[in-house]
Amino acid sequence: MRASSSHHSADQQSPNSFSEKQTAELYGQLDLQVLKVVSDSTFPILLAHSPEFQKNFIVKLYPYQDKKESKAFLNESRFSFLQHKHIIKILSQERSQRFLYNGKNIKVSYVLMELAPYTFKHIILHPDLISNEKLKRTYFVQLIEGLEYLHSHGVSHMDLKLDNLLVGEDGNLKITDFDLAYLKEDLLVLGKGTSNYRAPELMQKECRKPFQADIYSAGILLFVIKFGFLPYRENLLVENYDLQELMFEDPNAFWAAHIEIAESGKVEATSDFKDLFISMTRKDPKKRATIEEIKRNDWFKGPIYSNQELQTILSSVKLPKIE
């Protein structure tokens, strides 16, 4: 894939030494060679290589719809200003480009992003890592750090879930996929969330507090990160239990039901952890924990790994990798 013709020599200084604006301009002029399709979905995701920088990137394609730019591209491209170690970085964007995909010459928009080669769920569900409480806490802390940054900049993700979390070579968690995100002062909430992760007000299409909807989804992720499975199934009884309703109305019964359903020991947790989870997933958005309250929880304040330790752990196990 050719983003545009390149005017930079291979011995030019690293783009990391440029300002953010200069870096975006530089990346926007790269010649890119597509290596493979990572995901063939509504918005295809490609792995591409820059011979100039000897570096791989991710390209997300947005096919034109009715000869117009995709609304998802127009929304996601607004968030290129985000710069945080736990947010996937958009390096450049192109509004109109001809592209040969699946044998067809189509018109697309695209965003060029940093490559985060690990899928987060492969890490937390890895047999050698699944019982590592310190690792789980480390990544949940990183998730909250990323979320705090987003909210401080007026951004609500609106679709936090396991599939939208990646991990970089540096071991850092990366929140990705902002095509349905909300920016403060937007008139409409575009995102409807994903079943089993979304706040009840999103399911009912009555979301008036997008930041609190993110807190709810992060609470569901806390449970999934800790135990490896969802706390409930939306609109579905599990062993005759409505686990979501129990979570809302009777937390003690919720935990007792999980103990009865699951194998012995699968839902063991401290009272601090349980308090944190329930505080984040309250039905009433106004009663959910704030980020400051989350950070004061004793489970949250427990020991975590350094970045160097994370890299050592990831290199010690065999993980699927985008490369």
N, C-alpha and C positions, 0 to 999 in steps of 0.2 A: 504494500500500500504506500502510495506517495502522498504525504500530507501537502507538500509543496516542494519546490526546488530548494536545495540547501545552499547557503552561501557561507558556510563556516568550515574551516579546515579542521582536520582531525586532531591537530595539536593545539587547538584553542583551549583556553583555560576551562576548568570544570564549571558547569552551569551553577553549581552550588555557591560559587563566588559572585554571582550576579544578584541584583535586587530581584524581588518577586516579579515585578513588571518585566524586567529584562529577561528573566528566566522564562516567563510565559511566552514572550515574543520569540525567544530562541527555540524553545520546544515546538512552537507553532510552525517553524520552518524546516523541521526535520524530514529527511527521507526515511520512511518506515517500511520495513518488510514484514508482512504478515507471516507468522510462524504456524499458528493453528487457531482454530475456533475453540474457545474455552467454554462458551455457552451459546447454544443456538436457540435463542428464545425470541420474544417480541422485540427486544433490543439486544442484538447479538453482541457478545463480548469476545474480543480477539486478543491474542498475545502477539505483540509486534516487536521488532528489533530495530534499533538504530545502529547501523554500521559506524556512524560518525562517533558516537559515544560508547560503542560496545556495551549497550545497555538495553534491557527489555522493558517494555511498557505495556499497559492495558489500553485498548481502544474500545470504547462503547459506541455502537452505531445506533442511530435513530432514523429509520427510513422515513422519508417524506410521506405525509398522509393527505390525500386529495390535493397533491401538488403544493402542500404547505409544510412548514417545519413542524416536527412533532411537538406537541404540548409538553411532553415529558422532557424533551431536550431543552425547551425554553425555560422550564422550571429548574431542572438540574444545573444548567449552565449559570444560573444566578448565584450558585454557591461556591464558585471558584475562589472567592475571597477567603474561604475558611483555611486557616493555617494552624494545625495542631497535630501533635505526634500521634493522637488517637483518632484522627479523622483522615480518611483517604484523601490524597491531594490531587486536585484537578490541575494539570500542568498547562493545558491549552484547550481550545475548542474551535471547531470549524462549523459554520452554519450551513454551508452548501458545498457538497463534494460528490462527484460521480464515483461509483464504486462497484466493482464486479463481485457479486456475492451470490453463491448458489447458481452460478451460470447466467445470472441476470445483471445487466448494467442498471443500477438503481441510483437514485439521488438520495443522499443521506446528510444528516448532520452528525457530528461525533465529538466526543470529549476524549482527550488523552490524559491518562491517569498514571500515577505511580503503581508499580507492581507490588502487591502484597501476596506472596506465593502460597501461603498456608490458609486453608479453610478452618475457621475456628472450631467448628464442631468436630473435626477430625482430631483436634488436640484434646478437647475436654472429654471425648468419648474413647480416647486411645486406652487400650487395656493396661498399659504401664503407667498411665497418668490419671485414670478415672477416680482413684481414691486419694489423690493429692489435694488435700483441703487448702493448703497454702497457695498452690497454683491457681485453684478456682477463685480464691479470694483476690489474688493478685490481678487476675483478669477482670473480675467484677469491679475492683477499685479503678482500673483503667477505663472501663466502660463508663463509670460515673464521672471520671475526670473529663472524658470526651463529651459526655452529656452536659456537664456543667459549662464547658466552653461553648457548646452550641447555644444553650439557653441564654448565656451571658451576651451572645451576639444576636439574640432575637430569633433564633432558628429552632424549630421543632422538627425532629426527623419524621415522625408520624408512621413509621413502619419498622420499628426495632424488632428484630427477630434473629434467630441463630444464623440464618442464611445471609444476613446482611452484616456479618462480622467476619473480618479477615485478620490475618496476622502477618506482619512484615518480617523480612530477614532479620531485623533487629530485635525480634521477639515482641514487639509492641502490637497490641490490639488496634484494629482500624475499623471505624464505623464507615460503612459505604452505602451507596444507593440513595441519592437525594432527589430522585425524580418526582416524588410525591411530598417532599418536605414543605413545611410552612415557614414563612418569614413574617415576623411581627408586622402588623398593619395590613397583611393580606386580607381581602374581603371574604375569601372562601377557604375552607380546609379541603384540600384535594384528596388527601389520603383517606382510605376506608380501613386501613390496617389489615392485618392478616389474622385469620381465624386462630383462636387459642392464644394469641399474643396481644390482641387489641383490647383496649379499654371498652367497657360496656357502652359508654356514650358514643364511641365510634361505631360500634355494631348497630346502634339505634340511630345513627346519623344525626346526633345532637351534640357534637363536640364543640364546646365553647371555651375550653381551656386546654389548648394543644400541649403545653408544657407538662401538665399533669397527666395527659394521655401517654406521654413518653415515660413518665415515672412508672405508670402501671406496667407498660411493656417491659421496662427494665426490671421490675419486680418478677415478672414471669421468667425473664432470662436468668435472674438470680436462682430461681428454683431449678431451672433446666441445667444451669452450670453446676449446681451443687449435686443434683440427683441423676441427671442424664435423661430425664423424661419430663413431659409436661405435667403441670399440677392438675389439670382438668381438660376435658374435651368439650368444646363449645356446643351447647344444645344437645348433649349426649350423656346419658346415664352410664356410669362405670360401676359394674357389680351392684346395680340398683341405687347408686349414690349420685346425686347431683353435686359433684365436687365443687363446682364454681359457686353454687348457692351456699354450700357449707362454708366455703372460704369467706364469703361475704357476711354470713349471719352467725356462724358458730365455729370459730377457728379451732377450738379443741376437738370438736367432732370431725372437722376436716382432717386434722392430723391423725386422729384415731381411725378414720376410714382408710387413709393411706396405709397405715400399719396393717390393717386387716387385708387390704387388697394386695399389697406388695410382698415380696419375699422379706423374710426377717432381716432387719437392719438396714433396709434400703432407704428408709426415710428418717433415720436417726438424725437429730439436729439439736443444737443447744437452744435454750430459750431466747438467747440474743438473736440467733439466726431467725427463729420463728417470728419473733417480734418485728424484725426488719422486713421480712417477706410480707407479713400481713399489713404492716403500715404502708407499704408501697402499693398494695393491690386492693385497697378499700374501694367499695363501689362508688362512693361519693367523691368526686375529684377534689373537692375542697378539703376533705379530711385525709388525703394521702400525704405521706411524708414529703417534706421538702428535701432538696439536695443537702442542705446544711444538717437536717435531722438525720439523714442517711449517714452522713460522715461522722456523726456523734455516736452511732451505734457501736457497741463493744465488739460484735463480730466483725464489723467492717474495719475496726481499728486494730485487728489482729495482725500477726506477722505476714509480710509479703516478700516476694523475691525481688532482687535487684535486676536491672536490665541484663547485666552480664550473666547472672544466674539463669535467667529465662533462656538466653541463647544457648547456654550449655545444656539445659534440659531438652530443648527442642532438637539439638544436634545429637542427643543420646538415644533418640527413638526414631523409628522409621515412619515418616509422615508423607502422605501424598502431597505433591508439590506442583504448582504451575511453573513450568520451565520449558 
